[in-house]
Amino acid sequence: MRACHSPDTIGVSFDEENLVADAGLVLAATLAEGLLLWELLDTHVDLGNAPGAANVSDKAMTLIHSALAGGQWINDADRLRAGSTGQVLGHRVAAASTLGTFLRSFTWGSVRQLDQVAGIALARAWAAGAGPGPWPLTIDLDSTHCETYGLAKQGASAVGRNGTRGYHPLLATAAGTGDVLHTRLRDGVANSGRGAASFLAEAINRARRAGATGPITVRADSGFYNHKVVKALQQAGASCSITVRLDKAVRRVIQAIPDHAWTPIGYWLDGGADVAETSYRPFGRKGRVLRLIVRRVKPTPGSQLALFTAYDYHGFITDRQGATLELEADHRRHAVVEMGQAHCPCERRWLSRGRVA
């Protein structure tokens, strides 16, 4: 039987000014208790007869709290056994060897069960007031590389284009809050756009089920510039804001923009950046006519571009309504999502001990 306690009643104090502790885990434990996360894990995750099937919630919550405390290897979970930490987390802290067995017990079906848990937990959190409700929601789509070690890890044995072995997961996060709406693990050699259309459909549907009733926009870089992604967003009733690849067709359209159509914008280099808009039909006959918004930037002093190149161009397609300059500034804020990925708990290490279907 799970011990009944409320993390909210715990007081945290320090008697040494140089002491560093994981007191912030009390907040995470409070949130998990409020969402009844342990109940969701025990109810929806069934590992069958696998060796690590018992006490799913204890093991999963140990991994979650260890990652939040900065754990990078499975053995780092032993840090939760220090002092009285284990007494305030609301679950039994599992041993590192037990966690390894637990992770190796997962199949693709088990991962989908975890997806269900994440969706329900998100809905509970948003229902408690953390969600966008009727206000606009922007979803940032991106991928990240998680390096692993060894030559026999499922889905991570080949060397990817970045020169490392590992995984190449997709992530969908809510702009502004950083809420992770959806994730999907893929093998390391997967290109950025593989499976992105179905992934986005799932992420948008999850956000809708969780209570997002307002308009939804998806921002993405050029790795997701393809017809399937744009079509999936259209079918889901979401708007797109996707960086284009500067192929010959796009360059011809940009070069046809008249000089008077460019509007200067604030930039660290005086007169260094301008924005203009035109229309463009991406993907040939498969696509529909969309807005193409382009920012041109003068070369940084001391840099070197191709011969006779006066500007570097950055364009994106969108079907959103709004002023050109506002949409361009909003699209550039997509770069913030990559800053959060630098702190991804699974980066390099956590996934190296598990499986990928």
Residue, then its C-alpha position, 0 to 999 in steps of 0.5 A: m500500500r502506498a504511504c499517505h502523505s502530502p509533500d506540501t507539509i514538508g519544510v525545507s531549511f538549510d544550516e550551511e550557506n554553501l550547502v547544495a541540495d535537491a530541495g526542488l524535488v519537493l515541488a516535483a513530488t507535489l505535482a506528481e501527487g496532485l496529478l496522481l501520476w503513480e496511479l496512471l503509471d500503475t493503471h496504464v503501463d503493463l509490461g506483461n511477464a517481463p522481468g521488470a514488470a513489478n512496481v512500475s510506478d516506483k521505478a518510473m518515478t525514480l527515473i523521473h526524479s533522478a533526471l530532474a535532480g540532474g541524473q545522467w546515468i542510471n547509477d545516478a538514481d542512487r543519489l535519491r537514497a541520500g539523507s531523507t530524500g526517499q521519504v519525501l518523494g512519495h514512492r520507493v526509490a528503486a535500485a539502479s540494477t532494478l531500473g536497468t531491468f525495468l527499461r530493458s522490459f519495454t516494447w513498442g507497445s509499452v512505449r505507447q502506454l507511456d504516451q497514454v499516461a503522458g496525455i492524461a497527465l497533461a490533460r489533468a495539469w491543464a485542467a488545473g489551470a496550466g493550459p492555454g484554454p481558449w487562447p492561441l497555442t504555438i507548438d514548436l516541432d524539432s528533433t535532437h540527437c541523443e548519443t549512446y555508447g556500444l555497438a549493439k543497441q537497438g536502433a543506435s548501432a549505425v553512425g548518423r550524419n552527425g558522426t555519432r551513434g545514438y537516437h534521433p527523437l522528435l519533440a513537440t513543445a508548447a511555446g512560452t511554457g516549454d511543456v513537452l506535449h509529445t515525444r517519439l523515439r526514432d533510430g539515429v539514422a532517421n532524417s528530421g522529417r521522417g514520421a513528422a506528419s503522423f507525429l504532429a497529428e498525434a501532438i495536436n490531437r493530444a493538445r485538443r483532448a487536454g483542453a486547448t480550444g483556441p487556434i494552434t500554430v506549428r513552428a518548425d525548421s527546414g528539416f520538416y519542410n515537406h508536403k506531408v507535414v503541411k497537409a497533416l497540419q491542414q487536416a488537423g486544422a492547425s496553421c503552419s510556420i515552416t522554414v523553407r529550403l533555399d532551393k533554386a525555385v525559392r531563390r527565383v521567387i525571392q529574387a523577383i521581390p522588388d526593392h521597394a517591398w523590403t522593410p528594414i527591421g531592428y538589427w545589431l548591424d545598422g541597416g543590416a536586415d530587411v523583411a519582405e513578403t510574397s506568395y509561393r506554391p511549395f511542393g509543385r502541384k501538390g501544394r497550395v499557395l502560401r505566404l512566403i515571408v523572407r528576412r534578408v541579412k547583410p554579411t557580418p563584417g569579416s565573414q565570407l559568403a559566395l562571390f557576388t552575394a549581397y545578402d543571406y536569406h531566411g524564409f518561411i511559409t505560413d498560412r497564418q493571418g497577421a502583419t508580416l513583421e509580427l509573423e516574422a518575429d514570431h517565427r524567429r522565436h522558434a530558435v528558443v526550443e533548441m536551447g531547452q534541448a541542451h538540457c534534455p534528460c535523455e541526452r547521450r545517456w538515459l536512452s543508452r540503457g533502454r530499447v527502441a522499437 
